[in-house]
Amino acid sequence: EAPVYGEPWFIGRAGLVRNMVGRLKRGQSLLVFGGPKLGKTSLLLQLRWLLAHSGSSGTSRQAETQTVQYWDLEDESVWPRILAGPLDGATILLLDNCDRLAGTLTSRERHLILGRQNGGPARAVVWAGGRAWHDFARRQEFHPAHHPVPLAVLLEREARELLTGVVSPDQVSWILSMAGTHPYILKVLSTGVASFDHVSGKAASDRLLGEVRAKLAPFFMACLQGLREPVERRLLDSLVDRGGPTNPREAARTLGLPTVKPAADTLCCLGLISRWNLTDGAALQAGCRLFNDWYLTHQSNHTPIV
């Protein structure tokens, strides 16, 4: 599906976007990590849109001299063109789908892009990718020169805002109970609901959910393929089985581990679970019933993960 950006179409992540814009204006580079269809491309295009419009609002004189470029590395011809330069004086580069650089990006290339080689201008760079890019960047020790920005599912109020005007108010709670707050799953289910004149009765609901699960199955499989460590799968199994919020310490005791934080970080970044910081402690939850039902069936069929 086409990315969504600009006003009023981009919904959610307002605090994150403000933080990223501020860091980029100060010249800091960022590493964005997120699972499939979690909104990385929309986020980068929203950053480009905001940076392009911030000068006209008078909020930042510095923004008026900034040149922002977005490049999608999914096109294999793009990276050689970027390295060949010049980049027309770009002070901020937004690089999408960086997974294809995992294992191949050299230190010289990275410094060239940052403008730290051959006398080029220093620039801020956003490198965005999924699990492969996350693991590569961590091995290459991009931190602390680059600030990490892990994406996650939307907050519930953001999810409700996303559904406003798409479905009727009485359908919102049912959609959230089935889809959780993953932006892509919300869009697929809400589009299915909106295509019906109304969804009422078990037969109609079952038919709709069956169609939506079939459409989402390749996406669910792509998310699972982002798992690398056995502990990540064990934690996911535990949270899906429980179905409700679980304190991370309790989850660690259940699995016989000192901590589940690294595994939870990965599952949150892939959009498979959500995490909240509450007054009485943190909570982890596999809150998407559509995924949970598919996953339990997938597990019972012993379908191999490639």
C-alpha positions in Angstrom: 0.0 0.0 0.0 1.1 3.6 -0.7 2.8 5.4 2.1 0.9 8.1 3.9 2.4 11.5 4.8 1.7 15.2 5.1 -1.2 16.9 6.9 -3.8 15.7 7.8 -3.1 12.2 6.5 -0.2 11.2 8.6 -1.6 10.0 12.0 0.3 9.0 15.1 3.9 9.1 16.3 3.7 12.9 16.8 6.2 13.0 19.7 8.6 10.7 17.9 8.5 12.8 14.8 9.1 16.0 16.7 12.1 14.4 18.5 13.6 13.2 15.2 13.1 16.5 13.4 14.9 18.3 16.3 17.8 15.9 16.2 18.2 16.2 12.4 18.2 20.0 12.6 21.0 19.7 15.1 22.9 17.5 12.6 22.5 14.2 14.4 22.1 11.0 12.4 19.5 8.4 13.2 19.1 4.6 12.9 15.4 3.6 12.4 14.5 0.0 12.9 11.0 -1.5 12.3 9.3 -4.7 11.1 7.4 -5.1 7.9 4.7 -2.5 7.2 5.2 -0.8 10.5 5.4 2.6 8.8 9.1 3.2 8.1 8.6 4.7 4.6 5.7 6.9 5.8 7.8 8.1 8.7 10.7 9.1 6.4 8.4 10.8 3.9 6.7 12.7 6.8 10.1 13.8 8.0 10.9 15.1 4.5 7.5 16.9 4.3 7.9 18.5 7.7 11.5 19.6 7.1 10.5 21.1 3.7 7.6 23.1 5.3 9.3 24.1 8.6 11.1 27.1 7.0 8.0 28.7 5.8 6.4 28.6 9.3 9.2 30.8 10.6 10.0 28.3 13.4 13.5 27.7 12.3 15.8 29.9 10.3 18.2 27.0 10.0 15.6 24.9 8.2 15.5 27.4 5.4 19.1 26.4 4.4 18.5 22.7 4.7 18.2 20.5 1.7 16.5 17.2 2.3 16.6 14.2 0.0 14.8 10.8 0.2 16.3 7.7 -1.4 14.7 4.3 -1.6 17.5 1.7 -1.7 15.1 -1.0 -2.9 16.0 0.3 -6.3 19.4 -1.4 -6.8 20.6 1.5 -9.0 20.2 4.1 -6.3 23.2 3.3 -4.0 25.9 3.6 -6.8 24.3 6.9 -7.8 24.4 8.2 -4.2 28.1 7.2 -3.9 28.9 8.8 -7.2 27.5 12.1 -6.0 27.3 15.0 -5.8 24.2 15.1 -3.6 23.4 18.7 -4.6 24.4 20.1 -1.2 22.0 17.9 0.7 22.3 18.5 4.5 19.9 15.7 5.4 19.6 12.3 3.7 16.7 9.9 4.4 17.7 6.4 3.3 14.9 3.8 3.1 15.2 0.0 2.9 18.8 -0.1 4.1 18.5 -3.9 4.6 20.1 -4.4 1.2 23.3 -2.7 2.6 23.5 -5.2 5.5 26.8 -7.0 5.2 28.1 -4.8 2.3 28.3 -1.3 3.6 31.9 -0.3 4.2 33.2 2.2 6.7 34.5 4.4 3.8 31.0 4.4 2.2 29.4 5.3 5.5 31.8 8.2 6.1 31.3 9.4 2.5 27.6 9.5 2.9 28.0 11.4 6.2 30.2 13.9 4.4 33.3 13.1 6.5 35.4 12.1 3.5 36.8 13.9 0.4 36.0 17.3 1.9 32.2 16.9 1.4 29.7 18.8 3.6 28.8 17.2 6.9 25.2 16.0 6.9 22.7 14.1 9.0 21.5 10.8 7.7 18.5 8.6 8.6 19.2 5.0 7.9 16.0 3.0 8.0 15.6 -0.8 7.8 14.3 -4.0 9.4 15.9 -6.8 11.4 18.8 -7.5 9.0 19.8 -3.8 9.1 19.4 -3.6 12.9 21.8 -6.6 13.4 24.3 -5.3 10.9 24.3 -1.7 12.3 24.7 -3.1 15.8 27.7 -5.2 14.7 29.2 -2.2 13.0 28.9 -0.2 16.2 27.0 2.8 14.6 26.1 3.8 18.2 26.6 6.3 19.8 27.3 8.4 16.7 23.8 7.5 15.5 20.7 7.7 17.7 18.6 4.5 17.6 14.9 4.9 16.8 13.0 1.6 17.2 9.5 1.8 15.8 6.6 0.0 17.5 2.8 -0.3 17.1 0.6 2.7 17.6 -0.8 3.9 20.9 -4.5 3.1 21.3 -5.6 6.7 21.0 -3.6 7.0 17.7 -5.2 3.8 16.5 -8.7 5.2 17.3 -7.8 8.4 15.4 -6.7 6.3 12.4 -10.1 4.6 12.3 -12.1 7.8 12.7 -14.2 8.4 9.6 -13.3 5.0 8.1 -15.7 2.9 10.1 -18.6 3.7 12.4 -17.8 4.4 16.1 -19.5 1.2 17.3 -17.1 -0.8 15.1 -13.9 0.8 16.4 -13.7 -1.3 19.6 -14.3 -4.5 17.8 -11.6 -3.8 15.2 -9.1 -2.9 18.0 -10.0 -6.1 19.8 -9.2 -8.1 16.7 -6.3 -6.1 15.1 -4.5 -4.6 18.1 -2.8 -1.4 17.2 -0.5 -2.4 14.3 -1.1 0.3 11.6 -1.1 -2.2 8.6 -3.4 -4.8 10.3 -5.7 -2.0 11.3 -5.9 -0.7 7.8 -6.6 -4.1 6.3 -9.3 -5.0 8.8 -11.0 -1.6 8.7 -11.0 -1.6 4.9 -12.7 -5.0 5.0 -15.3 -3.8 7.5 -15.9 -0.6 5.4 -16.5 -2.7 2.3 -19.4 -4.4 4.0 -22.6 -2.4 4.4 -22.6 -3.7 8.0 -20.9 -6.5 9.8 -23.3 -8.2 12.1 -23.9 -11.8 13.2 -21.3 -14.5 13.6 -21.5 -15.8 10.1 -20.7 -12.4 8.6 -17.9 -11.7 11.1 -16.3 -15.1 10.5 -16.4 -14.7 6.7 -14.8 -11.2 7.0 -12.1 -12.4 9.4 -11.3 -15.4 7.2 -10.8 -13.1 4.2 -8.6 -10.8 6.2 -6.5 -13.6 7.7 -5.9 -14.9 4.2 -4.7 -11.5 3.0 -2.5 -11.0 6.1 -0.9 -14.5 6.1 2.1 -13.5 3.9 2.7 -10.4 6.1 2.5 -12.5 9.3 5.0 -14.9 7.8 7.3 -12.0 6.9 7.2 -10.9 10.6 8.1 -14.3 11.9 11.0 -14.5 9.5 12.4 -11.6 11.5 12.9 -13.8 14.5 16.5 -15.0 15.0 17.0 -16.2 18.5 15.1 -19.1 20.2 14.3 -16.9 23.2 12.4 -14.6 20.9 10.2 -17.4 19.8 9.8 -18.7 23.3 8.7 -15.3 24.6 6.2 -14.9 21.7 4.8 -18.4 22.4 4.3 -17.4 26.1 2.6 -14.1 25.4 0.3 -15.5 22.7 -0.7 -18.4 25.0 -1.4 -15.9 27.8 -3.4 -13.5 25.6 -3.4 -10.7 28.2 -0.9 -8.2 29.6 2.2 -9.8 31.3 4.8 -8.1 33.5 8.3 -8.6 32.0 9.6 -9.9 35.2 6.9 -12.5 35.4 7.5 -13.5 31.7 11.2 -13.9 32.6 10.4 -16.1 35.6 8.1 -18.2 33.4 10.8 -18.8 30.9 13.5 -19.3 33.5 15.6 -16.3 32.3 17.2 -13.4 34.2 15.5 -10.9 31.7 13.5 -10.9 28.5 14.3 -7.3 27.6 16.4 -8.0 24.4 13.7 -10.5 23.1 10.9 -8.1 24.0 12.7 -5.2 22.3 12.9 -7.3 19.1 9.3 -8.5 19.2 8.1 -4.9 19.8 10.3 -3.6 16.9 8.8 -6.3 14.6 5.3 -5.2 15.7 4.4 -8.7 17.1 3.8 -7.4 20.6 3.2 -4.1 22.4 4.7 -2.7 25.6 3.5 -0.1 28.0 5.0 1.6 31.0 2.3 1.7 33.7 2.3 3.2 37.1 2.6 -0.2 38.6 5.2 -1.5 36.2 5.7 -2.4 32.5 3.4 -4.8 30.6 3.9 -6.9 27.5 1.1 -8.1 25.4 0.4 -10.0 22.1 -2.7 -8.0 21.6 -3.6 -8.8 18.0 -6.2 -11.7 18.0 -5.9 -12.0 14.2 -2.2 -12.7 14.4 -2.5 -14.9 17.6 -5.2 -17.1 15.9 -3.1 -17.5 12.8 0.1 -18.1 14.8 -1.5 -20.9 16.9 -2.8 -22.6 13.8 0.6 -22.1 12.1 2.3 -23.7 15.1 -0.1 -26.7 15.3 0.5 -27.4 11.6 4.3 -27.3 12.2 4.8 -25.1 9.2 8.6 -24.6 8.9 10.0 -21.1 9.1 12.5 -20.5 6.3 
